[in-house]
């Protein structure tokens, strides 16, 4: 039986859900360090190794702000670099996203898969969300980053479409006829509004 991992890689918070194939139950929210939503943040040392992740990085921000990184997801594919204060190392948003998602994947493996490597399991597929406004290169980039981070069988999904699929799965949204669906995405970093045209 296949297992699906859904990654809501957010500007300010990241969440992961898991669902078995053909399940009619609600997706299970994956807990990381006892949390269902992890701040999308990292504290790195001078060599680029992760010192603190998620909530721990945010809570220790003022201890070393120059080595704490956040808001990087929003700049994927936009040629922006982040300058570290220690050692004057420069990081791209893509590199920070890769480090964050790799660390996230390792925690998921340890907590839910007994340490087994996800990339070795053909029965696991992953979907990673991306803003609807992103262009195709950005969408492919975040998909590639998740794949490089060790998540298997990765595809991307525009976040408004993910909302529509979820409410249709729950039975709260009838898609048996043509309609327009207005989606509000009240995110921690951005708020997006999309009108999706559903055609049967």
BALOBA-1460 file (C-alpha; in Angstrom, 3 decimals):
// residues 200
<rec num="1" residu="x" x="0.000" y="0.000" z="0.000"/>
<rec num="2" residu="x" x="1.299" y="3.412" z="-0.925"/>
<rec num="3" residu="x" x="1.791" y="6.266" z="1.527"/>
<rec num="4" residu="x" x="1.543" y="9.904" z="0.527"/>
<rec num="5" residu="x" x="3.410" y="12.715" z="2.265"/>
<rec num="6" residu="x" x="2.130" y="16.251" z="1.720"/>
<rec num="7" residu="x" x="4.579" y="19.048" z="2.519"/>
<rec num="8" residu="x" x="3.194" y="22.514" z="3.169"/>
<rec num="9" residu="x" x="6.529" y="24.307" z="2.855"/>
<rec num="10" residu="x" x="5.480" y="27.718" z="4.079"/>
<rec num="11" residu="x" x="7.247" y="31.050" z="4.258"/>
<rec num="12" residu="x" x="6.870" y="31.204" z="8.034"/>
<rec num="13" residu="x" x="5.641" y="27.697" z="9.026"/>
<rec num="14" residu="x" x="6.010" y="24.240" z="7.548"/>
<rec num="15" residu="x" x="3.640" y="21.316" z="8.115"/>
<rec num="16" residu="x" x="3.587" y="17.749" z="6.820"/>
<rec num="17" residu="x" x="0.612" y="15.388" z="6.527"/>
<rec num="18" residu="x" x="0.568" y="11.661" z="5.788"/>
<rec num="19" residu="x" x="-2.176" y="9.559" z="4.211"/>
<rec num="20" residu="x" x="-2.408" y="5.922" z="3.158"/>
<rec num="21" residu="x" x="-3.645" y="5.060" z="-0.331"/>
<rec num="22" residu="x" x="-7.439" y="4.681" z="-0.629"/>
<rec num="23" residu="x" x="-7.918" y="5.955" z="2.913"/>
<rec num="24" residu="x" x="-11.139" y="7.820" z="3.659"/>
<rec num="25" residu="x" x="-9.798" y="9.130" z="6.934"/>
<rec num="26" residu="x" x="-8.395" y="12.582" z="7.572"/>
<rec num="27" residu="x" x="-4.677" y="12.894" z="6.778"/>
<rec num="28" residu="x" x="-2.450" y="12.459" z="9.829"/>
<rec num="29" residu="x" x="-0.492" y="15.562" z="10.744"/>
<rec num="30" residu="x" x="3.152" y="14.625" z="11.179"/>
<rec num="31" residu="x" x="4.606" y="15.897" z="14.450"/>
<rec num="32" residu="x" x="8.166" y="17.169" z="14.440"/>
<rec num="33" residu="x" x="9.694" y="17.608" z="17.880"/>
<rec num="34" residu="x" x="6.166" y="17.470" z="19.293"/>
<rec num="35" residu="x" x="4.882" y="20.229" z="16.991"/>
<rec num="36" residu="x" x="2.397" y="20.091" z="14.118"/>
<rec num="37" residu="x" x="3.709" y="23.309" z="12.571"/>
<rec num="38" residu="x" x="7.415" y="24.052" z="12.472"/>
<rec num="39" residu="x" x="8.783" y="27.552" z="11.933"/>
<rec num="40" residu="x" x="10.642" y="27.588" z="8.624"/>
<rec num="41" residu="x" x="13.905" y="28.701" z="10.183"/>
<rec num="42" residu="x" x="17.475" y="27.524" z="10.683"/>
<rec num="43" residu="x" x="20.480" y="28.451" z="12.797"/>
<rec num="44" residu="x" x="23.710" y="27.413" z="11.120"/>
<rec num="45" residu="x" x="27.271" y="27.320" z="12.348"/>
<rec num="46" residu="x" x="30.173" y="28.878" z="10.417"/>
<rec num="47" residu="x" x="30.543" y="25.701" z="8.329"/>
<rec num="48" residu="x" x="26.866" y="25.612" z="7.366"/>
<rec num="49" residu="x" x="25.843" y="22.808" z="9.720"/>
<rec num="50" residu="x" x="22.449" y="22.957" z="11.448"/>
<rec num="51" residu="x" x="22.702" y="24.039" z="15.074"/>
<rec num="52" residu="x" x="19.020" y="24.745" z="15.695"/>
<rec num="53" residu="x" x="15.930" y="23.978" z="13.637"/>
<rec num="54" residu="x" x="12.412" y="25.381" z="13.602"/>
<rec num="55" residu="x" x="11.154" y="26.679" z="16.929"/>
<rec num="56" residu="x" x="14.561" y="26.301" z="18.561"/>
<rec num="57" residu="x" x="16.128" y="28.536" z="15.899"/>
<rec num="58" residu="x" x="13.464" y="31.234" z="16.352"/>
<rec num="59" residu="x" x="13.657" y="31.170" z="20.154"/>
<rec num="60" residu="x" x="17.441" y="31.625" z="19.969"/>
<rec num="61" residu="x" x="17.339" y="34.251" z="17.221"/>
<rec num="62" residu="x" x="18.806" y="37.059" z="19.331"/>
<rec num="63" residu="x" x="21.692" y="34.866" z="20.469"/>
<rec num="64" residu="x" x="23.107" y="34.909" z="16.940"/>
<rec num="65" residu="x" x="20.858" y="36.710" z="14.487"/>
<rec num="66" residu="x" x="23.579" y="36.708" z="11.847"/>
<rec num="67" residu="x" x="23.511" y="32.925" z="11.595"/>
<rec num="68" residu="x" x="19.714" y="32.501" z="11.836"/>
<rec num="69" residu="x" x="17.813" y="32.314" z="8.556"/>
<rec num="70" residu="x" x="14.093" y="32.541" z="7.814"/>
<rec num="71" residu="x" x="11.775" y="33.752" z="5.029"/>
<rec num="72" residu="x" x="14.063" y="32.094" z="2.466"/>
<rec num="73" residu="x" x="11.348" y="30.019" z="0.801"/>
<rec num="74" residu="x" x="9.692" y="33.157" z="-0.585"/>
<rec num="75" residu="x" x="12.804" y="33.970" z="-2.630"/>
<rec num="76" residu="x" x="13.363" y="30.649" z="-4.383"/>
<rec num="77" residu="x" x="14.248" y="31.386" z="-7.999"/>
<rec num="78" residu="x" x="14.611" y="35.132" z="-7.420"/>
<rec num="79" residu="x" x="18.412" y="35.510" z="-7.304"/>
<rec num="80" residu="x" x="18.574" y="36.658" z="-3.692"/>
<rec num="81" residu="x" x="21.449" y="35.692" z="-1.411"/>
<rec num="82" residu="x" x="21.628" y="35.632" z="2.393"/>
<rec num="83" residu="x" x="24.817" y="36.903" z="3.988"/>
<rec num="84" residu="x" x="25.883" y="35.175" z="7.184"/>
<rec num="85" residu="x" x="27.715" y="37.271" z="9.757"/>
<rec num="86" residu="x" x="30.070" y="34.543" z="10.964"/>
<rec num="87" residu="x" x="32.690" y="33.726" z="8.358"/>
<rec num="88" residu="x" x="30.904" y="35.941" z="5.791"/>
<rec num="89" residu="x" x="29.371" y="32.905" z="4.095"/>
<rec num="90" residu="x" x="26.705" y="33.536" z="1.463"/>
<rec num="91" residu="x" x="23.688" y="31.219" z="1.149"/>
<rec num="92" residu="x" x="21.108" y="31.103" z="-1.606"/>
<rec num="93" residu="x" x="17.413" y="30.578" z="-0.785"/>
<rec num="94" residu="x" x="17.674" y="27.268" z="-2.621"/>
<rec num="95" residu="x" x="20.579" y="26.100" z="-0.447"/>
<rec num="96" residu="x" x="18.791" y="27.096" z="2.768"/>
<rec num="97" residu="x" x="15.604" y="25.387" z="1.590"/>
<rec num="98" residu="x" x="17.566" y="22.234" z="0.786"/>
<rec num="99" residu="x" x="19.164" y="22.225" z="4.233"/>
<rec num="100" residu="x" x="15.800" y="22.786" z="5.926"/>
<rec num="101" residu="x" x="13.961" y="20.076" z="3.963"/>
<rec num="102" residu="x" x="16.804" y="17.593" z="4.391"/>
<rec num="103" residu="x" x="16.744" y="18.078" z="8.158"/>
<rec num="104" residu="x" x="12.942" y="17.793" z="8.103"/>
<rec num="105" residu="x" x="13.110" y="14.539" z="6.142"/>
<rec num="106" residu="x" x="15.617" y="13.062" z="8.601"/>
<rec num="107" residu="x" x="13.305" y="13.852" z="11.503"/>
<rec num="108" residu="x" x="10.322" y="12.271" z="9.712"/>
<rec num="109" residu="x" x="12.342" y="9.132" z="9.005"/>
<rec num="110" residu="x" x="13.394" y="8.803" z="12.630"/>
<rec num="111" residu="x" x="9.926" y="9.492" z="14.073"/>
<rec num="112" residu="x" x="7.668" y="7.592" z="11.629"/>
<rec num="113" residu="x" x="9.790" y="5.151" z="9.612"/>
<rec num="114" residu="x" x="12.182" y="3.701" z="12.213"/>
<rec num="115" residu="x" x="15.080" y="5.499" z="10.615"/>
<rec num="116" residu="x" x="14.554" y="3.919" z="7.174"/>
<rec num="117" residu="x" x="15.573" y="6.108" z="4.245"/>
<rec num="118" residu="x" x="12.492" y="7.457" z="2.472"/>
<rec num="119" residu="x" x="14.244" y="7.685" z="-0.866"/>
<rec num="120" residu="x" x="14.651" y="3.886" z="-0.891"/>
<rec num="121" residu="x" x="10.902" y="3.205" z="-0.593"/>
<rec num="122" residu="x" x="9.019" y="3.050" z="-3.934"/>
<rec num="123" residu="x" x="5.698" y="2.999" z="-2.067"/>
<rec num="124" residu="x" x="6.066" y="6.545" z="-0.743"/>
<rec num="125" residu="x" x="5.172" y="9.584" z="-2.832"/>
<rec num="126" residu="x" x="5.442" y="13.240" z="-1.881"/>
<rec num="127" residu="x" x="3.578" y="16.365" z="-2.863"/>
<rec num="128" residu="x" x="5.041" y="19.763" z="-2.022"/>
<rec num="129" residu="x" x="2.939" y="22.910" z="-2.181"/>
<rec num="130" residu="x" x="3.924" y="26.103" z="-3.954"/>
<rec num="131" residu="x" x="2.259" y="29.495" z="-4.419"/>
<rec num="132" residu="x" x="-0.027" y="29.770" z="-7.424"/>
<rec num="133" residu="x" x="1.746" y="32.975" z="-8.481"/>
<rec num="134" residu="x" x="5.094" y="31.238" z="-8.935"/>
<rec num="135" residu="x" x="6.307" y="30.758" z="-12.484"/>
<rec num="136" residu="x" x="7.096" y="27.331" z="-13.897"/>
<rec num="137" residu="x" x="10.863" y="27.494" z="-13.171"/>
<rec num="138" residu="x" x="10.137" y="28.283" z="-9.508"/>
<rec num="139" residu="x" x="7.663" y="25.405" z="-9.261"/>
<rec num="140" residu="x" x="10.154" y="22.999" z="-10.797"/>
<rec num="141" residu="x" x="12.874" y="24.362" z="-8.538"/>
<rec num="142" residu="x" x="11.011" y="23.636" z="-5.289"/>
<rec num="143" residu="x" x="10.149" y="20.175" z="-6.608"/>
<rec num="144" residu="x" x="13.840" y="19.564" z="-7.387"/>
<rec num="145" residu="x" x="14.896" y="20.826" z="-3.961"/>
<rec num="146" residu="x" x="12.526" y="18.410" z="-2.209"/>
<rec num="147" residu="x" x="13.861" y="15.572" z="-4.369"/>
<rec num="148" residu="x" x="17.469" y="16.509" z="-3.582"/>
<rec num="149" residu="x" x="16.532" y="16.635" z="0.109"/>
<rec num="150" residu="x" x="15.715" y="12.927" z="-0.064"/>
<rec num="151" residu="x" x="11.947" y="12.888" z="-0.484"/>
<rec num="152" residu="x" x="10.867" y="10.246" z="-3.019"/>
<rec num="153" residu="x" x="8.613" y="10.567" z="-6.061"/>
<rec num="154" residu="x" x="8.099" y="14.305" z="-5.619"/>
<rec num="155" residu="x" x="5.557" y="16.405" z="-7.494"/>
<rec num="156" residu="x" x="4.432" y="19.951" z="-6.788"/>
<rec num="157" residu="x" x="0.896" y="21.248" z="-6.323"/>
<rec num="158" residu="x" x="-0.291" y="24.830" z="-6.377"/>
<rec num="159" residu="x" x="-1.530" y="25.613" z="-2.882"/>
<rec num="160" residu="x" x="-5.069" y="26.743" z="-3.897"/>
<rec num="161" residu="x" x="-5.528" y="23.478" z="-5.795"/>
<rec num="162" residu="x" x="-4.440" y="21.566" z="-2.701"/>
<rec num="163" residu="x" x="-7.218" y="23.281" z="-0.750"/>
<rec num="164" residu="x" x="-9.794" y="22.344" z="-3.373"/>
<rec num="165" residu="x" x="-8.641" y="18.714" z="-3.488"/>
<rec num="166" residu="x" x="-8.807" y="18.491" z="0.301"/>
<rec num="167" residu="x" x="-12.360" y="19.807" z="0.624"/>
<rec num="168" residu="x" x="-13.478" y="17.633" z="-2.278"/>
<rec num="169" residu="x" x="-11.876" y="14.631" z="-0.519"/>
<rec num="170" residu="x" x="-13.836" y="15.481" z="2.630"/>
<rec num="171" residu="x" x="-17.074" y="15.686" z="0.671"/>
<rec num="172" residu="x" x="-17.544" y="19.385" z="1.402"/>
<rec num="173" residu="x" x="-17.034" y="20.559" z="-2.180"/>
<rec num="174" residu="x" x="-18.976" y="19.165" z="-5.130"/>
<rec num="175" residu="x" x="-16.908" y="19.146" z="-8.318"/>
<rec num="176" residu="x" x="-19.440" y="17.298" z="-10.472"/>
<rec num="177" residu="x" x="-20.232" y="20.431" z="-12.482"/>
<rec num="178" residu="x" x="-18.352" y="23.448" z="-13.813"/>
<rec num="179" residu="x" x="-17.788" y="26.129" z="-11.220"/>
<rec num="180" residu="x" x="-15.431" y="28.840" z="-10.026"/>
<rec num="181" residu="x" x="-13.911" y="28.395" z="-6.568"/>
<rec num="182" residu="x" x="-12.533" y="31.336" z="-4.598"/>
<rec num="183" residu="x" x="-9.669" y="30.321" z="-2.283"/>
<rec num="184" residu="x" x="-8.244" y="32.494" z="0.493"/>
<rec num="185" residu="x" x="-4.852" y="31.369" z="1.791"/>
<rec num="186" residu="x" x="-4.166" y="33.229" z="5.020"/>
<rec num="187" residu="x" x="-0.493" y="32.366" z="5.454"/>
<rec num="188" residu="x" x="1.930" y="33.477" z="8.111"/>
<rec num="189" residu="x" x="4.219" y="35.099" z="5.554"/>
<rec num="190" residu="x" x="1.787" y="36.029" z="2.788"/>
<rec num="191" residu="x" x="-1.945" y="36.024" z="2.117"/>
<rec num="192" residu="x" x="-2.986" y="34.818" z="-1.326"/>
<rec num="193" residu="x" x="-6.338" y="34.888" z="-3.088"/>
<rec num="194" residu="x" x="-7.025" y="32.714" z="-6.137"/>
<rec num="195" residu="x" x="-10.013" y="32.000" z="-8.342"/>
<rec num="196" residu="x" x="-9.803" y="28.454" z="-9.675"/>
<rec num="197" residu="x" x="-11.961" y="27.432" z="-12.636"/>
<rec num="198" residu="x" x="-13.113" y="23.831" z="-12.167"/>
<rec num="199" residu="x" x="-14.159" y="22.185" z="-15.403"/>
<rec num="200" residu="x" x="-15.604" y="18.671" z="-15.487"/>
